[in-house]
Amino acid sequence: MQTINQFLRMKNLLSKHDPESTVLPSAAGSLAHTSLARVRAC
């Protein structure tokens, strides 16, 4: 539990210093556009 608490403390300090930090990735945006090619049914 100590390691998790240290990691969360580090993450919070980094986030406070740099809100754009990617220590923990997050999902953002919309699923309205996809990068997969659409396949037509035959």
C-alpha positions in Angstrom: 0.0 0.0 0.0 3.0 2.3 0.7 4.1 2.1 -3.0 0.6 3.0 -4.3 0.4 6.0 -1.9 3.8 7.2 -3.1 2.8 6.8 -6.7 -0.5 8.7 -6.2 1.3 11.5 -4.4 3.8 11.8 -7.2 1.0 11.7 -9.8 -0.9 14.4 -7.9 2.2 16.6 -7.6 2.9 16.2 -11.3 -0.7 16.9 -12.3 -0.7 20.1 -10.2 2.5 21.3 -11.8 1.5 20.2 -15.3 -2.2 19.4 -16.0 -1.3 18.0 -19.4 0.9 15.3 -17.8 0.4 11.8 -19.0 1.6 9.9 -16.0 -1.7 8.0 -16.0 -3.2 7.9 -19.5 -6.8 8.9 -19.8 -9.4 8.5 -22.5 -10.6 11.7 -24.0 -12.6 12.7 -27.0 -15.4 11.0 -28.7 -16.1 7.8 -30.5 -17.9 9.6 -33.3 -14.9 9.2 -35.5 -13.0 5.9 -35.8 -9.7 5.0 -37.4 -11.0 1.7 -38.6 -12.0 1.4 -42.2 -15.8 0.7 -42.5 -16.6 -2.5 -44.3 -19.7 -2.7 -46.4 -21.8 -5.8 -46.1 -22.0 -7.7 -49.4 
